[in-house]
Every structure is written in C-alpha cells, then in structure tokens.
Amino acid sequence: MSMLGTKWKLHGNGKSVRPGHVVSPDERLAWPLTIGIGMQHVVAMFGATFLVPIITGMPPATTLLFSGIGTLLFLIITKGRVPSYLGSSFAFIAPIMASQQQYGVSGALGGVVLAGVVLALIGAVVQKFGAEWINRLMPPIVTGAIVALIGLNLAPAAKNNFDLAPVTALVTLVTIILVSVLFRGILGRLSILVGVVVGYLVAMMRGEVSYEKMDAAAWVGLPLFQTPEFHIGVVGLFVPVVLVLVAENVGHVKSVAAMTGQNLDGVSGRALMADGAATVLAGLGGGSGTTTYAENIGVMAATKVYSTAAYWVAGIFAILLSFSPKFGELIATVPAGVLGGAATMLYGMIGVLGVKIWVQNKVNFSNPINLTTAAVALIIGIADYTWTIGELKFTGIALGSAAALVIYHGMKGLARWRGTVAEPETETAGLPPAVKSAMNAAAKRTGKKK
C-alpha cells in the first residue's frame, strides 16, 4: 500500500467476497459496492455520533465534520492498516457537561483538546516502547472499574431527560430493546438508531418537537465553529477520559487484528496518536472528542469487508453532510424524551461494558485487591464524590478512576511486601490443570515472600 494507504488491490473480481475469505484492509470491491458499504458505516455511526452533541448541547453538524475529518486523518496516520470510523466518544459526555457549568462551551472544548494531547503522547510512547506497560498500569480490574463508573455516573442525567417526557422516553427505550432482540444482522445492531427514530415520531405526534431553528437554517453553509479556552480546573475532569480512550482504542485494534488475521501490534501507537490528533482537531474547532467505533466493527463482521476504502467513503460523506446547516438543525430537534430513553440504554451499556471486561478476563473477586478496587471506585463514581483544590475540581469520575489505580497498585505492593494475598487475580475455573497448578504455585510463592 502507499504511504497514505490508498492503493487498494481489487478483491477477486470485485463483485463479491470470495467464499472463506474476507476483503482485507488493503483490498476493495468494485467502487459502487464499496460506496454502498461506506454508506452502511455512516448509518452505523449515525445514532451514537449525534447523541453526544445533542446531549451536551454542542453543534451536531460541527461534530459530524470533525468526525469525518478525524476518520480520514486516522486512516492516513495508520497508513490504511486499521479500518476504523472515529465517532463521538460517550466518555466525554460527563466531563463536557460538568465543565460547561463552570467554564462554558469554550472551557469544555479546552478540556477536549487537553485529552487529545495526552492521548497522542501516550500513543507516541506506545509506538516507541510497545503497549505492555499499559496492561500493567491498567489491568482488567482497573479498566473495567473506570469504564463502569463513567456509565453509571451519568445515570442521573438520563433520569432527568426521561422525566421531562416519560411517555416518549418509554417508547424509545422499549423500541431499542425490542429491535435488539427481534432482528438480526445490521438492523439489530442499529437498535439505538431505530429507537431514536421511532421515539422521534412519537414526539412529533405529541407536539414535543420544534422546527423553528431548522426552518430558519440554510440548506448549504458552514458548520458553527467555536474556539477553546484553557482552564486548569478542567484537568481533573478530562484526564480520566484518556484512560477509557486508550482501552477502547487498544481493544479496537486487537479486534480488527483478530478478525483479519493480521498482526497490528506495530500500529497500536499510531492508532492512539491518530485518535488523539483527531480529538485535538475537534476540540480546536468546536466538535466532540472522538474514539474508534465498535458499531462499525459490527458492519465489518456482517459484510466481511474490512477495506479502508469504505471508510474513506464514510468519512467524505460525513464531511459533505456537515455542510448543510438545515440538516444539522434537524438533528438538533431531537427532544428530551427521546434522549432520556436512549440515554437510559446507552449509559447502562457503558456501565455493563465495564463488567464485561471483568467477565472476559475472568477477574477473580475472591481476591481482596480486586474486590476493594472495584467496590470503592464504583461508589465514588456513582455517588459523584467531589474534591476541590483551588481552581481544580475533581468529580466522581476523576476520583473514582484515581481510586481504582491507587488502590489496586497500592494494595498489590503492600500484599507483595507482606505476603498476605495468595488468591490469584483471575479465575482458574475452566483452565487446563497444568495452568491452574502453575497459577496456584505462583500465588503460594508470593504468599511466602516477606
């Protein structure tokens, strides 16, 4: 492939995916089919990408513009080896809303830029030294706790919107639930988007939608750009988000590598740098922070097409859509009830994703270090503890994330010093006997050290 990753080979005859094969990132189907798959990626990211700016009060069209630009930038920096769409990250919802209350939209954008810079720097370190240190710093118990507390911390925001229009919110939520279980394939994966559309129709019938701003908007024009302001007070709000973005990005690269059968360890750092650069760019112009999207992995799994050409199509189409102010204002008309129903599912899903990390990695909660790490971090995050030092204000997400890191590494260091913990950190059930024996022996050796 070229340095930009834009020289694709035609897969077979270009008309279909060969049996038993996939269309790899450096291949493509015929352009009409590639464009069609690119449109599917736009639809897949649509619901989630727009919910973030609507919930946080940011301009949807601006977010869409930087989402498209960020995707193209990601493809260039990773040299076309990692097929991915960069959409709005839900991890930014809580810090953006919290910082807006004190510093306004510009202050929140400054936090987005800060998070992007830190993420890009981490990416540079990973590219130079590898990603193993991330696994040591944030083992599954820590990563799962941070992801879970971010979702659960947002529960009150979902309830507030739900209470404003409970009938519409309930219809939206029930639709999402039913679509996810009644349909398979692409439609089932787009349950949130379908739920939002159905909820929106109900809101229209109930007179809960206003089109005044949309009617006044032009069909073609520039999105609304805003510039950031930088305040030390947002540091505690946005830095914890970086930990989640790192986990999402590294997990995405591993998933793509597993599905395509390619070794992508060499571009893990580039992927993080690209995500960081895209987030910085979004923050500088008024968009929401970005992340790699799991929704689009679903499209790739369903179509067996991992071609980055489809993502170039998706990114370009997103950019073109962003230059319609009327379209942006249409998206902004989504009422509170619809947001309340969708957010109830979304925030809960974020919380459960944290639990999923524990389950997939067989985290052993008989180990007191794991148990204490999760227990304290979750309560701090859910109750939204706060700590103010001068201009710095640390909220539940920041304090909970810090607690997870400090408690885990602190307790582990003390236990190693005293030799007081002999329980393995992961469950041994289902493992081969030889592996169980090795883990138990290691735990006993640790327990004997003084």
TORPA-219660 format. One record per residue (C-alpha): residue number from 1; x, y, z. Coordinates in nm, 4 decimals. Layout:
! TORPA-219660
SITE    i        c1        c2        c3
SITE  NUM         X         Y         Z
...
//
This chain:
! TORPA-219660
SITE    i        c1        c2        c3
SITE    1    0.0000    0.0000    0.0000
SITE    2    0.1026    0.3660   -0.0405
SITE    3    0.2165    0.5842    0.2492
SITE    4   -0.1431    0.7056    0.2756
SITE    5   -0.2843    0.3548    0.2433
SITE    6   -0.4918    0.4478   -0.0601
SITE    7   -0.3645    0.1984   -0.3186
SITE    8   -0.6103   -0.0870   -0.2857
SITE    9   -0.5987   -0.4157   -0.4762
SITE   10   -0.9214   -0.5415   -0.6270
SITE   11   -1.0564   -0.8372   -0.4304
SITE   12   -1.1244   -1.1216   -0.6739
SITE   13   -1.3496   -0.9968   -0.9490
SITE   14   -1.4638   -0.7063   -0.7305
SITE   15   -1.8264   -0.8186   -0.7371
SITE   16   -1.8403   -1.0351   -0.4247
SITE   17   -1.6391   -1.1670   -0.1320
SITE   18   -1.4750   -1.4979   -0.2184
SITE   19   -1.6049   -1.7915   -0.0099
SITE   20   -1.3966   -1.8439    0.3025
SITE   21   -1.2167   -1.5096    0.2583
SITE   22   -1.2540   -1.1505    0.3760
SITE   23   -1.1787   -0.8261    0.1962
SITE   24   -0.8617   -0.7157    0.3766
SITE   25   -0.7803   -0.3501    0.4584
SITE   26   -0.5552   -0.3175    0.1513
SITE   27   -0.8235   -0.4555   -0.0825
SITE   28   -1.1554   -0.3273   -0.2078
SITE   29   -1.4597   -0.4389   -0.4026
SITE   30   -1.5823   -0.2544   -0.7124
SITE   31   -1.6436    0.1138   -0.6341
SITE   32   -2.0268    0.1001   -0.6454
SITE   33   -2.0213   -0.1782   -0.3835
SITE   34   -1.7521   -0.0008   -0.1809
SITE   35   -1.9570    0.3194   -0.1775
SITE   36   -2.2623    0.1240   -0.0611
SITE   37   -2.0683   -0.0317    0.2266
SITE   38   -1.9283    0.3109    0.3140
SITE   39   -2.2865    0.4380    0.3451
SITE   40   -2.3602    0.1496    0.5821
SITE   41   -2.0753    0.2694    0.8029
SITE   42   -2.2265    0.6196    0.8075
SITE   43   -2.5621    0.4767    0.9183
SITE   44   -2.3919    0.2588    1.1808
SITE   45   -2.2153    0.5520    1.3446
SITE   46   -2.5019    0.7964    1.2977
SITE   47   -2.7084    0.7439    1.6128
SITE   48   -2.4204    0.7310    1.8588
SITE   49   -2.2203    1.0132    1.6993
SITE   50   -2.5125    1.2554    1.7080
SITE   51   -2.6377    1.1686    2.0546
SITE   52   -2.3215    1.3069    2.2179
SITE   53   -2.3505    1.6639    2.0801
SITE   54   -2.7278    1.6662    2.1321
SITE   55   -2.6924    1.5607    2.4954
SITE   56   -2.4069    1.8039    2.5627
SITE   57   -2.5516    2.0960    2.3645
SITE   58   -2.2724    2.1008    2.1054
SITE   59   -2.3467    2.1701    1.7344
SITE   60   -2.4263    1.8371    1.5614
SITE   61   -2.3029    1.9497    1.2180
SITE   62   -1.9663    2.0566    1.3613
SITE   63   -1.9292    1.7248    1.5390
SITE   64   -2.0091    1.5421    1.2141
SITE   65   -1.7493    1.7473    1.0234
SITE   66   -1.4684    1.6665    1.2646
SITE   67   -1.5836    1.3077    1.2876
SITE   68   -1.5345    1.2734    0.9105
SITE   69   -1.2048    1.4637    0.9089
SITE   70   -1.0836    1.2641    1.2086
SITE   71   -1.1615    0.9384    1.0314
SITE   72   -0.9594    1.0372    0.7251
SITE   73   -0.6736    1.1559    0.9485
SITE   74   -0.6817    0.8237    1.1336
SITE   75   -0.6588    0.6291    0.8072
SITE   76   -0.3638    0.8401    0.6921
SITE   77   -0.1668    0.8165    1.0175
SITE   78   -0.2198    0.4397    1.0430
SITE   79   -0.1246    0.4075    0.6726
SITE   80   -0.4536    0.2368    0.5927
SITE   81   -0.3817   -0.0709    0.8062
SITE   82   -0.6576   -0.0222    1.0675
SITE   83   -1.0121    0.0100    0.9290
SITE   84   -1.2000    0.2329    1.1696
SITE   85   -1.4515    0.5158    1.1928
SITE   86   -1.3903    0.7833    1.4545
SITE   87   -1.7195    0.8917    1.6096
SITE   88   -1.8153    1.0857    1.9215
SITE   89   -1.6971    0.9221    2.2437
SITE   90   -1.9526    0.8740    2.5215
SITE   91   -1.6664    0.9054    2.7714
SITE   92   -1.6670    1.2808    2.7048
SITE   93   -2.0322    1.3373    2.7973
SITE   94   -1.9879    1.3730    3.1744
SITE   95   -1.6767    1.5977    3.1706
SITE   96   -1.8183    1.8196    2.8945
SITE   97   -2.1444    1.8736    3.0820
SITE   98   -1.9646    1.9337    3.4116
SITE   99   -1.7120    2.1784    3.2666
SITE  100   -1.9807    2.3711    3.0765
SITE  101   -2.1499    2.4587    3.4039
SITE  102   -1.8407    2.6420    3.5243
SITE  103   -1.6451    2.7424    3.2146
SITE  104   -1.8984    2.7335    2.9307
SITE  105   -1.8614    2.5620    2.5939
SITE  106   -1.5164    2.7096    2.5282
SITE  107   -1.3857    2.5728    2.8572
SITE  108   -1.5228    2.2286    2.7729
SITE  109   -1.3506    2.2398    2.4334
SITE  110   -1.0246    2.3206    2.6092
SITE  111   -1.0687    2.0002    2.8074
SITE  112   -1.1284    1.8039    2.4865
SITE  113   -0.8036    1.9419    2.3414
SITE  114   -0.6180    1.8504    2.6614
SITE  115   -0.7466    1.4927    2.6492
SITE  116   -0.6433    1.4625    2.2846
SITE  117   -0.2908    1.5861    2.3537
SITE  118   -0.2438    1.3400    2.6408
SITE  119   -0.3802    1.0544    2.4269
SITE  120   -0.1449    1.1407    2.1400
SITE  121    0.1533    1.1497    2.3782
SITE  122    0.0588    0.8081    2.5155
SITE  123    0.0385    0.6853    2.1571
SITE  124    0.3901    0.8095    2.0887
SITE  125    0.5190    0.6211    2.3937
SITE  126    0.3349    0.3039    2.2863
SITE  127    0.4744    0.3292    1.9346
SITE  128    0.8268    0.3580    2.0778
SITE  129    0.8136    0.1078    2.3652
SITE  130    0.5084   -0.1113    2.2992
SITE  131    0.1743   -0.1432    2.4802
SITE  132    0.2681   -0.3918    2.7526
SITE  133    0.3145   -0.1135    3.0108
SITE  134   -0.0494   -0.0115    2.9571
SITE  135   -0.1621   -0.3616    3.0529
SITE  136    0.0485   -0.3428    3.3680
SITE  137   -0.0768    0.0052    3.4596
SITE  138   -0.4405   -0.0739    3.3819
SITE  139   -0.5138   -0.4440    3.4302
SITE  140   -0.8723   -0.5611    3.3589
SITE  141   -0.9947   -0.4918    3.7137
SITE  142   -0.8897   -0.1256    3.6845
SITE  143   -1.0036   -0.0752    3.3252
SITE  144   -1.3413   -0.2371    3.3923
SITE  145   -1.3988   -0.0244    3.7028
SITE  146   -1.3216    0.3005    3.5185
SITE  147   -1.5451    0.2164    3.2209
SITE  148   -1.8295    0.1065    3.4502
SITE  149   -1.8206    0.4123    3.6756
SITE  150   -1.8284    0.6502    3.3766
SITE  151   -2.1549    0.4978    3.2561
SITE  152   -2.3148    0.4716    3.5992
SITE  153   -2.2088    0.8251    3.6930
SITE  154   -2.4340    0.9505    3.4099
SITE  155   -2.7482    0.7788    3.5412
SITE  156   -2.8986    1.0982    3.6926
SITE  157   -2.8655    1.2793    3.3584
SITE  158   -3.0619    1.0019    3.1857
SITE  159   -3.3337    1.0193    3.4525
SITE  160   -3.3664    1.3970    3.4224
SITE  161   -3.4363    1.3768    3.0486
SITE  162   -3.6635    1.0746    3.0961
SITE  163   -3.8789    1.2669    3.3469
SITE  164   -3.9333    1.5550    3.1028
SITE  165   -4.1338    1.3333    2.8627
SITE  166   -4.1799    0.9878    3.0173
SITE  167   -4.4168    0.8501    2.7503
SITE  168   -4.1820    0.9341    2.4631
SITE  169   -3.8818    0.8150    2.6618
SITE  170   -4.0501    0.4824    2.7417
SITE  171   -4.1455    0.4227    2.3769
SITE  172   -3.7875    0.4976    2.2715
SITE  173   -3.6404    0.2620    2.5297
SITE  174   -3.8841   -0.0220    2.4593
SITE  175   -3.8219    0.0096    2.0838
SITE  176   -3.4455   -0.0178    2.1346
SITE  177   -3.4935   -0.3280    2.3495
SITE  178   -3.7317   -0.4970    2.1039
SITE  179   -3.5261   -0.4229    1.7925
SITE  180   -3.2103   -0.5579    1.9553
SITE  181   -3.3781   -0.8922    2.0278
SITE  182   -3.6216   -0.9318    1.7368
SITE  183   -3.3865   -0.8576    1.4482
SITE  184   -3.0504   -0.9956    1.3440
SITE  185   -2.7721   -0.8545    1.1295
SITE  186   -2.7332   -0.4841    1.0590
SITE  187   -3.0836   -0.3845    1.1770
SITE  188   -3.0340   -0.5480    1.5142
SITE  189   -2.7022   -0.3670    1.5553
SITE  190   -2.8725   -0.0340    1.4802
SITE  191   -3.1297   -0.0718    1.7590
SITE  192   -3.0434    0.2634    1.9166
SITE  193   -3.0824    0.4499    1.5874
SITE  194   -3.4153    0.2759    1.5191
SITE  195   -3.5316    0.3541    1.8729
SITE  196   -3.4425    0.7212    1.8312
SITE  197   -3.6330    0.7397    1.5004
SITE  198   -3.9459    0.5745    1.6478
SITE  199   -3.9263    0.7899    1.9609
SITE  200   -3.8874    1.0987    1.7454
SITE  201   -4.2046    1.0126    1.5501
SITE  202   -4.3943    0.9717    1.8777
SITE  203   -4.2577    1.3050    1.9998
SITE  204   -4.3805    1.4694    1.6774
SITE  205   -4.7306    1.3346    1.7326
SITE  206   -4.7237    1.4597    2.0916
SITE  207   -4.6116    1.8100    1.9869
SITE  208   -4.2727    1.7855    2.1584
SITE  209   -4.0618    1.8845    1.8556
SITE  210   -3.9879    2.2427    1.7473
SITE  211   -3.8673    2.3206    1.3938
SITE  212   -3.8168    2.6971    1.4268
SITE  213   -3.4359    2.6875    1.4039
SITE  214   -3.4413    2.4284    1.1265
SITE  215   -3.6811    2.6366    0.9144
SITE  216   -3.4534    2.9377    0.9502
SITE  217   -3.1338    2.7471    0.8612
SITE  218   -2.9838    2.7448    0.5106
SITE  219   -2.9575    2.4290    0.3039
SITE  220   -2.5868    2.4813    0.2374
SITE  221   -2.3361    2.6571    0.4612
SITE  222   -2.0510    2.6197    0.7062
SITE  223   -2.0974    2.4471    1.0412
SITE  224   -2.0729    2.6568    1.3581
SITE  225   -1.7104    2.6795    1.4694
SITE  226   -1.6095    2.7578    1.8282
SITE  227   -1.2670    2.8065    1.9829
SITE  228   -1.1429    2.6565    2.3100
SITE  229   -1.0360    2.8265    2.6301
SITE  230   -0.7975    2.6597    2.8691
SITE  231   -0.8608    2.6407    3.2424
SITE  232   -0.6665    2.4418    3.4980
SITE  233   -0.9965    2.3465    3.6565
SITE  234   -1.0913    2.1071    3.3766
SITE  235   -0.7815    1.8898    3.4135
SITE  236   -0.9396    1.6648    3.6762
SITE  237   -1.2497    1.6222    3.4603
SITE  238   -1.0872    1.5201    3.1328
SITE  239   -0.7672    1.3307    3.2144
SITE  240   -0.9556    1.0173    3.3359
SITE  241   -1.1295    1.0047    2.9962
SITE  242   -0.7926    0.9315    2.8376
SITE  243   -0.7710    0.6013    3.0253
SITE  244   -1.1005    0.4920    2.8683
SITE  245   -0.9963    0.6090    2.5207
SITE  246   -0.6744    0.4087    2.5491
SITE  247   -0.8679    0.0956    2.6478
SITE  248   -1.1212    0.1464    2.3645
SITE  249   -0.8544    0.2093    2.1032
SITE  250   -0.6268   -0.0792    2.2007
SITE  251   -0.9290   -0.3110    2.2175
SITE  252   -1.0430   -0.1991    1.8722
SITE  253   -0.7029   -0.2687    1.7169
SITE  254   -0.6944   -0.6132    1.8784
SITE  255   -1.0462   -0.6907    1.7490
SITE  256   -0.9605   -0.5886    1.3935
SITE  257   -0.6374   -0.7912    1.4094
SITE  258   -0.8290   -1.0986    1.5246
SITE  259   -1.0940   -1.0638    1.2522
SITE  260   -0.8487   -1.0013    0.9666
SITE  261   -0.5789   -1.2407    1.0845
SITE  262   -0.3157   -0.9652    1.0666
SITE  263   -0.0629   -0.8600    1.3293
SITE  264   -0.1349   -0.4942    1.4027
SITE  265    0.0844   -0.4521    1.7120
SITE  266    0.3165   -0.2303    1.5090
SITE  267    0.0452    0.0308    1.4543
SITE  268   -0.1119    0.0351    1.8045
SITE  269    0.0782    0.3514    1.8891
SITE  270   -0.0124    0.5130    1.5583
SITE  271   -0.3807    0.4376    1.6221
SITE  272   -0.3638    0.6113    1.9607
SITE  273   -0.1761    0.9088    1.8136
SITE  274   -0.4319    0.9351    1.5342
SITE  275   -0.7237    0.9266    1.7769
SITE  276   -0.5513    1.1900    1.9904
SITE  277   -0.4827    1.4135    1.6906
SITE  278   -0.8447    1.3848    1.5742
SITE  279   -0.9679    1.4752    1.9234
SITE  280   -0.7371    1.7785    1.9387
SITE  281   -0.8632    1.8941    1.5982
SITE  282   -1.2257    1.8520    1.7077
SITE  283   -1.1672    2.0474    2.0270
SITE  284   -0.9987    2.3317    1.8404
SITE  285   -1.2994    2.3774    1.6113
SITE  286   -1.5997    2.3038    1.8327
SITE  287   -1.6579    1.9295    1.7955
SITE  288   -1.6795    1.6453    2.0446
SITE  289   -1.3863    1.4171    2.1296
SITE  290   -1.3567    1.1065    1.9134
SITE  291   -1.2948    0.7369    1.9558
SITE  292   -1.2853    0.4231    1.7424
SITE  293   -1.6354    0.2812    1.6976
SITE  294   -1.7492   -0.0687    1.7873
SITE  295   -2.0673   -0.0133    1.5827
SITE  296   -1.8613   -0.0217    1.2651
SITE  297   -1.6904   -0.3447    1.3689
SITE  298   -2.0398   -0.4936    1.3505
SITE  299   -2.0760   -0.3798    0.9904
SITE  300   -1.7398   -0.5335    0.9013
SITE  301   -1.8281   -0.8609    1.0728
SITE  302   -2.1575   -0.8767    0.8827
SITE  303   -2.0184   -0.7867    0.5397
SITE  304   -1.6711   -0.9499    0.5712
SITE  305   -1.5369   -0.6288    0.4172
SITE  306   -1.2503   -0.4694    0.6125
SITE  307   -1.1397   -0.2425    0.3309
SITE  308   -1.0256    0.1041    0.4412
SITE  309   -1.1642    0.2311    0.1101
SITE  310   -1.5142    0.2018    0.2592
SITE  311   -1.4047    0.4232    0.5496
SITE  312   -1.2707    0.6861    0.3122
SITE  313   -1.6186    0.6904    0.1570
SITE  314   -1.7813    0.7168    0.5013
SITE  315   -1.5516    0.9994    0.6117
SITE  316   -1.6019    1.2002    0.2927
SITE  317   -1.9794    1.1542    0.3056
SITE  318   -1.9886    1.2690    0.6704
SITE  319   -1.7930    1.5826    0.5768
SITE  320   -2.0345    1.6610    0.2923
SITE  321   -2.3382    1.6189    0.5201
SITE  322   -2.1890    1.8597    0.7736
SITE  323   -2.2094    2.1461    0.5236
SITE  324   -2.5892    2.1527    0.5452
SITE  325   -2.6933    2.3731    0.8406
SITE  326   -3.0541    2.2649    0.7892
SITE  327   -2.9546    1.9004    0.8339
SITE  328   -2.7612    1.9885    1.1492
SITE  329   -3.0576    2.1762    1.2958
SITE  330   -3.2863    1.8841    1.2096
SITE  331   -3.0682    1.6570    1.4197
SITE  332   -3.0709    1.9148    1.6999
SITE  333   -3.4528    1.8940    1.7181
SITE  334   -3.4376    1.5536    1.8901
SITE  335   -3.6369    1.6207    2.2102
SITE  336   -3.5508    1.5445    2.5713
SITE  337   -3.7814    1.2426    2.5964
SITE  338   -3.6053    1.0628    2.3118
SITE  339   -3.2684    1.1439    2.4669
SITE  340   -3.3871    1.0149    2.8042
SITE  341   -3.4951    0.6806    2.6609
SITE  342   -3.1816    0.6353    2.4505
SITE  343   -2.9513    0.7515    2.7310
SITE  344   -3.1045    0.5023    2.9731
SITE  345   -2.9837    0.2252    2.7445
SITE  346   -2.6552    0.3888    2.6413
SITE  347   -2.5323    0.4800    2.9874
SITE  348   -2.6333    0.1418    3.1197
SITE  349   -2.4464   -0.0247    2.8327
SITE  350   -2.1315    0.1708    2.9194
SITE  351   -2.1601    0.0533    3.2787
SITE  352   -2.2130   -0.3078    3.1753
SITE  353   -1.9208   -0.2891    2.9320
SITE  354   -1.7026   -0.2419    3.2361
SITE  355   -1.8469   -0.5567    3.3886
SITE  356   -1.7949   -0.7335    3.0556
SITE  357   -1.4235   -0.6529    3.0759
SITE  358   -1.4126   -0.8287    3.4131
SITE  359   -1.6015   -1.1315    3.2842
SITE  360   -1.3991   -1.1717    2.9649
SITE  361   -1.0735   -1.1526    3.1587
SITE  362   -1.2005   -1.3836    3.4356
SITE  363   -1.1307   -1.1325    3.7135
SITE  364   -1.1317   -1.3153    4.0478
SITE  365   -1.3313   -1.1222    4.3093
SITE  366   -1.2256   -1.3638    4.5804
SITE  367   -0.9018   -1.1703    4.5643
SITE  368   -0.9443   -0.8817    4.8140
SITE  369   -0.7364   -0.6484    4.5992
SITE  370   -0.9752   -0.6868    4.3048
SITE  371   -1.2817   -0.6657    4.5272
SITE  372   -1.1675   -0.3499    4.7057
SITE  373   -1.0543   -0.1805    4.3855
SITE  374   -1.3929   -0.2239    4.2200
SITE  375   -1.6044   -0.1579    4.5291
SITE  376   -1.4503    0.1751    4.6293
SITE  377   -1.4091    0.3088    4.2748
SITE  378   -1.7709    0.2353    4.1792
SITE  379   -1.9218    0.4010    4.4864
SITE  380   -1.7077    0.7119    4.4420
SITE  381   -1.8079    0.7328    4.0761
SITE  382   -2.1784    0.6586    4.1160
SITE  383   -2.2250    0.8932    4.4141
SITE  384   -2.0177    1.1577    4.2306
SITE  385   -1.7833    1.2458    4.5153
SITE  386   -1.6123    1.5831    4.4650
SITE  387   -1.2867    1.7339    4.5853
SITE  388   -1.1891    2.0960    4.5203
SITE  389   -0.8334    2.2272    4.5460
SITE  390   -0.8157    2.5929    4.4460
SITE  391   -0.9339    2.6088    4.0840
SITE  392   -0.9071    2.2324    4.0424
SITE  393   -1.2302    2.0412    4.0920
SITE  394   -1.2193    1.6622    4.0862
SITE  395   -1.5563    1.4918    4.0391
SITE  396   -1.6688    1.1320    4.0794
SITE  397   -1.5222    1.0068    3.7521
SITE  398   -1.1767    1.1546    3.8209
SITE  399   -1.1718    1.0477    4.1856
SITE  400   -1.3108    0.7027    4.1085
SITE  401   -1.0521    0.6469    3.8353
SITE  402   -0.7724    0.7633    4.0619
SITE  403   -0.9032    0.5423    4.3421
SITE  404   -0.9015    0.2362    4.1156
SITE  405   -0.5387    0.2949    4.0160
SITE  406   -0.4098    0.3874    4.3625
SITE  407   -0.5966    0.1132    4.5492
SITE  408   -0.5012   -0.1628    4.3070
SITE  409   -0.1325   -0.0807    4.2829
SITE  410   -0.1064    0.0258    4.6462
SITE  411   -0.2695   -0.2897    4.7836
SITE  412   -0.0764   -0.5095    4.5432
SITE  413    0.2531   -0.3557    4.6547
SITE  414    0.1677   -0.3949    5.0234
SITE  415    0.0463   -0.7519    4.9745
SITE  416    0.3647   -0.8434    4.7909
SITE  417    0.5708   -0.6862    5.0695
SITE  418    0.3788   -0.8625    5.3482
SITE  419    0.2965   -1.1807    5.1562
SITE  420   -0.0664   -1.1615    5.2658
SITE  421   -0.2598   -1.2328    4.9424
SITE  422   -0.2451   -1.5816    4.7952
SITE  423   -0.5602   -1.5642    4.5792
SITE  424   -0.4895   -1.5431    4.2029
SITE  425   -0.6128   -1.2295    4.0238
SITE  426   -0.8036   -1.4305    3.7636
SITE  427   -1.0471   -1.7214    3.7936
SITE  428   -0.8938   -2.0636    3.7352
SITE  429   -1.2209   -2.2443    3.6580
SITE  430   -1.2172   -2.3862    3.3060
SITE  431   -0.8414   -2.3581    3.2705
SITE  432   -0.6255   -2.6618    3.1919
SITE  433   -0.4970   -2.8393    3.5062
SITE  434   -0.1363   -2.7506    3.4251
SITE  435   -0.2231   -2.3805    3.4084
SITE  436   -0.4189   -2.3999    3.7357
SITE  437   -0.1252   -2.5653    3.9083
SITE  438    0.1170   -2.3027    3.7812
SITE  439   -0.1085   -2.0170    3.8956
SITE  440   -0.1628   -2.1701    4.2395
SITE  441    0.2095   -2.2329    4.2797
SITE  442    0.2842   -1.8723    4.1870
SITE  443    0.0276   -1.7472    4.4355
SITE  444    0.1792   -1.9619    4.7121
SITE  445    0.5293   -1.8354    4.6323
SITE  446    0.4009   -1.4806    4.6562
SITE  447    0.2444   -1.5590    4.9911
SITE  448    0.5718   -1.6869    5.1322
SITE  449    0.7669   -1.3725    5.0468
SITE  450    0.8189   -1.1361    5.3379
//
